[in-house]
Amino acid sequence: MAVRSFSRRIVRSRLLRAAFVLFSAGAINRLLGFVYRVALVRTLGAEGVGLVQQVYPVFLLFLTLGTLGLTTGVAKMTAEALALHDPGRVGHVRRAGLELVLPSALMVSFLLFFLSPALAHHLLQDPRILLPLWALLPALLANGFSSVYRGFLLGHEVTFPIALSQVVEQLVRVGAVLLLLGLSLPLTHVQLAAWATGSTALGEWVGLAVLLFLARPYVRKTPGPPPLPPGLHRTLLALSFPVALAHVLASINSTLDAVLIPLRLRQTGYDSAEATRAFGELVGMALPIVYLGTVVIQPLAQTLIPEIAEAAARRHPKELRQRTLLALSLTLLVGGSMGGLLAFFPQELALLLYGQASVAPLLQVLAPLAPLLYLFATGSSILNGLGWTRDTVIIMGLSTATRVGFLFLFTSLGLGIKGAALAMGLAGSFAGIAAWWRVAQLLNRPWDL
C-alpha cells in the first residue's frame, strides 16, 4: 500500500508536471541545437566555429556576474510569498530583482566592452574574437531581465512561458544562421562569427519579449505597491549571489580541468598529442555520455526550488519530506539507469554516438559512480529552496579541492586518463553526497528551515 501511495503521488505531482514541460522544451532545444551546429559548421567552417567557441566561455562568465543568480532568489521568495498569501510581496520581490539586475547587467556590459581588447589580445591571443564578442553584448541586459522573470514564473510554478521562450530563442538562432547559409554572402570568418553570436543576442531579446507577454497576467495579480520594504534588496542579494558564485566556481573547475589534466598526463609519460587526445576523449566524449540523464534531472532541479520554498514557508515538514523523497528517488532512478547502461553497454553507447569505442574504458570507470553523480543537481536545488545557498558554494569549493587532490594522486599512481576520470567521478560523488547529507541535517532540524 505504501508503494502504491507513493507511486500515485509521483503521477499526480505538480513538481513532475512542471519539470516535464521544461524537459520537453529541453528536448526540442537539443534537436534544434543539433540543427544549429550543423548549419554553423556549413556556414562558418571550422575556423569560424573555432572563433565562436572561443567567445562563449568568456561571455558566460560575465553573464553569470551580470545576472547575480537572481533566478533562484526570486523563485524562492516568490514561492514563499504566495504560500503565505501575500501577493503584494510577490510584486515587491519582482521589482527588487529588476532594480538589482538593471545596474548589474549594464555595469558588466560596459566592463566587458572595455576589457574585450585586452581579453582578445592577451588572454585568448586572437584579436579576431573582438567583433563576435561585441555582437554578444546586447544579450547581457536581455538575459538579466529574463532571469528575474524566469524566477518570478518559477515561483508561481508556471513553466510553460519559460519553456516557450527558450524554444523561441533557439528558433531565432537557428533561423538567423540558416538565413545566412541561404544568402551565401561574401563575408569574412570574423563577420560570419559575429553574425552567429549576434543571432544569440537577438534570440535573447525575442525570448524576453515572449516571456514578458506571457507573464502579464501574473504581474497584474501581484502589483506590489511602492515603497519597497526596507532590506528587501539585501535579502534577495544574500540569497542569489552565492548561486552566481557557484556558477563562477563551475567555470573555474572547467578551466582547471583544461589546464591540469593535460599537464599531469604529460608529466606522467604522455606526449603532448596523446595528452590532448586523452583529455578530449574524457571531457568531450565520455562525460557527455555519463551525464546524458541531465536532460531529465535539470528540469527537475529547476522546479524543485519553488516547491521546496513553498513547503518550508508553510511549515509543512511532512510535505517537505515527501517532495524531497520524490526528488531523491527520481535522481537515483535516473543515475542508476545510466550506471547500468555504462556498465553493460559501454562500447555500444560509444559506437552509437561517436562511431568509435575508444572511450568505452572511461565509461566503465565512471559507471559505478553514475548513481551518485546526479545527486548534487537536486540536492543543491533543495538547499537553495531552503535558503541555504551558501552551503552549495562551500560544497563546490570542497569538491574542487578533492578533485585536484585525487587527480595528482591517481595520475602519480600511473592510472593516466583513467585516474583523471576517477578523480572527477569521486569529486562529483562527494559533492552529491555532501549536499544530500546537509539536506538530511536540515530536515531533521525544522527550526533551521
N, C-alpha and C positions, 0 to 999 in steps of 0.2 A: 504493500500500500504506500509506503514511504517513497519508494522508487517511482511508482505511478504518479504520486502527487508532485514529485519533483519534475518529472517529465512534462506534466501538464503546465507547471509554472514556466518551464522553458518555452513551450509552444506559445503561451499567452503573454510572454514577457514583452513589455514596451521596449526594454533595452535591446532585445534582439530585433524587434521590428525596425527601430531606428537604425541599428547597426546594419541591417540588411539593405536599407536604402543607400547608405554610404558605400556598402560593399558593391552594390550594383553599379553605382557611379564609378567606383574604382575599377571595376572590371571593364566598363566601357572605355574609361580613360586609358587603361593599359592597351586595349585594342587600338584606340586612336593614337596612342603613343608609339605603337609599332609602325603604324602608317606614317606618322610624323618622322620617325627615324629613317625609314626607307626613303621618303621624299627628301629629307635633309641630305642624305648621302648622295642621292642622284642630282640634287640641285647644287650643293656646295662642294662636293668632292671631299676627299679625305682631309685636305688641308683646311678647307672652310669649317668642316666639322671639328677639327682639332682646335681651331680658334674659339668656336662656341664652347667646347668643353673646358677650355682654359678659363673662360669668363665666369661660368656659373658658380664654381666654388667660392670665388671672391665675393660675387654678388650675394650668394646665400648667407654668407657670414654677416654682411651689412644688413641684409633683410631681417635676420634674426634680431639684430640690435635695434633696428628701427621699429619693429612691432612689439618689442618688450614682453613677448609671451602673453599678451593680453587676452588671447582667445580663452586660455584656461581660467584666468582670474575672472573674466566677465561671465563665462559659463557657470562657474561655481557660485558667484554672488547672485547671479540672476536666478538660478535654481533655488537658492536659499530663500530669496525674497518671495518668489512665487509659492514656495512651500509654506511660508508664513503669511500668505495672502496680503502682500504689501506691493501692489503694482507701482506705486509712486517710487519706491526704492529701485525697482527694476529700471525705470526710466532714468533715475539718477546714476545708476551703475553704467548704463549705456552712454550717457553724456560724459561721465567722468572718463570712460575709456577713450572716447573720441577726443576729449581735451588733452589726454595724455599722449595719444598716438600722433596727433597732428604735428606738434612741435618736434617730437622724436623722429618721425619719418622725414620731415623737412630737413632737420639738422643732419641726419645720416645721409640724405641725398646730397646736400651741399658738401659734406665731408668726403663722400665717395667721388664727387665730381672733381674736387681739388686734389685728391690723393691719386686719382686714376693715372696721371702721367708717371708718377713715381712707382706705382704698382706695376704698370706696364713695362717700364724701362728697367727697374731694378729687381723687383720681386719675381715677376714672370719672365722678364727679359725678352719680351716680344712687344714692341710698340704697336704692332698691328691690332692688338686687342682693344686699343683705346676707343675706337668708334663703336664696336659691338658692346662694350661696357657702358658707354654713354647712352646707347639706344635702350638699355635696360633701366635707366634711372627713373623714368615715369612709373615703373611698376612698383617702386618702393612705397609711394604715397597710396596708390590703389590697394596694395596688399595690406597696408596699415589699416585703412578703413574696413577692408574686408575682414581682417582678423577680429575687429570689435563686433561686427555684425554676425560673424560666424559664432562667436561666443554667446552673443545675445540670443540667437536662434537655438543653439545647443542647450542653453539654459531653459528654453521653452520646450525642449525635447522635440523640436521640429527640425528634421534633417533634409526634407525634400528640397527646399530652396538652396541649401548648401550643395547638395548633390548636383542639382541642375546647373548652378553657377559654375561648378568645377567642369562639368561636361562642356558647357558653352565656351569656357576659357580654352579648353583643348581643341574644340572645333575651330575657333578663331586662329589658333596657332597653326593647325593643320591646313586650314583654308588658305592662309597667307603664304605658306611655303608651297602648296600646290599651285597657287596663282603664279608665284614666281617661276615655278617649273614650267608652267604653260606659256608664260610670256617670253622665256628664253632671252632675257635682257643681257646686254654685254657689260656685265658688272664684274668688278674685281672680287677676289676672295674676301677681302675685308668688307666690301659693300654687301656681299651676299650674307656674310656672317651677321652684319648689323641688321639686315632685313629680318633674319631669323630671330635675333634677340629682341628686335623691335616688335615682332609679332607676339612675343611673350608679354611684353608690356601692354600691347593693345588688348590681348586676351584678358589680362588682369582688370583693365578698366571696363570691358564689356561684361565680364563676370560680376564685377562690383555693381554695375547697373542692374543686372538681373537680381542680385541679392537685395539691393535696396528696394526694388519694385515689389518683390515677394515678401519682404519684411514689413511693409507698410501697415498691414492690419495689426500686427503685434506692437508696432511703435505707437499706433493710435490708442491701443488699450493701456499703454503704460506711459503716460505723458511725463511724469516726474517733474512737477512744477519747481521753479527756482525758489530759493537758492539751494545749492547742493549741501548736504550735511557736512559739517566740518570733519576733516580727517578721511573722507572717502577716497580721495586720490591716493593718499598714503597707504591705506588698507589695500586698495586694488593693486598698487605697485608692489607692495610687500608680498602679495600672493603670486603675482605674474612674473616679476623679474627673475626669481630663481629658475623658472621654466626656460626663460631666454638663456640663462647661464648654462642650463643643462644642454640646450641645443648647441651653444658655443663649444661646450666640452665635447660633444659628439663630433663636431668639426675638428677639434684638436686631436681626438682619437684617430680620425681618418688620416690626418696629417702625420701623426706619429707612426701609424702603420706603414704609410708610404715611405717614410724615411728609415725606420728602424728595422723592418723585416728584411728588405734587400740588403741593408748594411750587415745585419747579423748573418745572413746567408753567405755573403761574400767573405766575412771574417771566419766562417767555418768551412770553407772549401769550395763554394760555388764561384764560378766566374761571373762577370757582370751580366752576360746574356742569360745564363742559367738562372741567376737570382731574379732578374726582371721577369723572365718567363714563369718562374715558380710563383712569384708574387701575383702576377696576372691571373694564373690559374686559381689561386686561393681566393683573392678578393673579387676578381671579375667574373669567375665562373662557378667555383664551389659554393661560396657564401650566398649568392643569389638563389641557388637551388635550395640550400638549407633553410633560407628564410622565405620560401615561396608562400608559406602559410600566413605571412603578414597581410596578405590581401584580405584575409578573414579577421585577423587579430587587430589590425589598426583601426578599422571602423568600430569594433567592439570597445577598444581602449578609448577612442574619442567620445563615444556616447556614455561611457562609464562615469565620466567626471560629473555631469549634472545629476545623474541618477544617484550617485553616492552622496553628493552635496545635499540633494533634496531629502534623502532618508536621514542624514545626520542632522539637518536643520529641524526636522520634525521630532527628533529624539526617539526614533523607532529602531532600537537595536536589533530586533528580530528581522525587520525588513532589510536593514543594512547587511546583516549576516547572510540573508537569502541571496541578495544581489551579489555579494562577494563570493559566495559559494558557487553561484551560477557562472561568474566570470572565471573562477579558478577551474571549474570543471571543463568549460569550453576551451580554455587555454591549454590545459593538459591533454584534452582530446585532440586538438589540432597539432600540438607539439609531439604527442605520442604517435599520431598517424604519420607525421613527417619522419620521425625517428625510425618507424618500421619500414617506410619506403627507402630511406637512406641505407638502412642495414641490409635489406634483402634485394634491392634493385638498384644499386649504385651505378653499375655500368649501363643498365638500360636507361636510367634517367639522363646520364651524361650523353649517351648516344642520341637519345631523342631530342635533347635541347641543343647540343653543340656538334653532333656528328662525330665525336671522338670521346674515348673513355679514359683519357689521361687524368681526369680529376676524380675518378672513382675511389682511389685510396684515401683522398682527403674527405670525401663524403662518408666513408666508413669510419674514419677517425671521429668525425663530429656526430655520427648517428646516435651514440648513447647519450649525448648531451642535448639532443634536439628538444626533448620534452621540457628541459629547463630554460632553453634559450628564448622562449616566448614569454616567460613569466614576468620579465621586467616591464614589458609594454603595458600589461594590465595592472600589475602591482603598483607601478609608478602613477598610473591614472587614478587608482583608488586613493593613493596618498595625496595626489593633487586635489581630488574631490573632497577629501577630508581637511584640506588646507595646509597639509604638511609638505609644501612644495620644496622647502629647503632640504628635507631628507633625501629627495630624489637627487639633488646635486651632490650631496655628501656621498651617497651610494655610488654615483657615477665616478666621482673622484677616486674612491677606494678601488673601484673596478679598473680604472685606468692604471693605477699603481700595480694592481695584481697582474694585469695584462702584460705590462713591461717586465715585471719580475719573472713571470713564467716564461716569457719569450727568451730572456737571457739564460734562464735555467735549462730549458728544453733544447735550445739550439746548442748550448755548451755540451749537452749530453749526446750530440751528434744526430738528433732527430730531424734536423733540416726543416723543410717546409711543413712536414707533419707536426713538428714541435711547435711551429708558429700557429698552425691550425688549432692544436690542442690548447695553446696559451689563450687564444681568442675565445675558444669554446668554454674553457674553465672560467675566464673572467666574466663572460656573459652569463654563465650559470650562477656565479657568485652574486652578480647584480640582481638577478631574478629572485634568488633565494632570500637575499637580504631585504629586498623590497617587500616580499610577502611575509617575512618574519616581522618586519616593522608593522605591517598591516595587522597581523595577528595580535601584536602587542597593543595596538590602539583599540581594536575591537574588544579586547578583554579589559580595557580601562575606559569605559564610556565617558568618564569625566574629562578625558583629554580630547574628546571629539568636538 
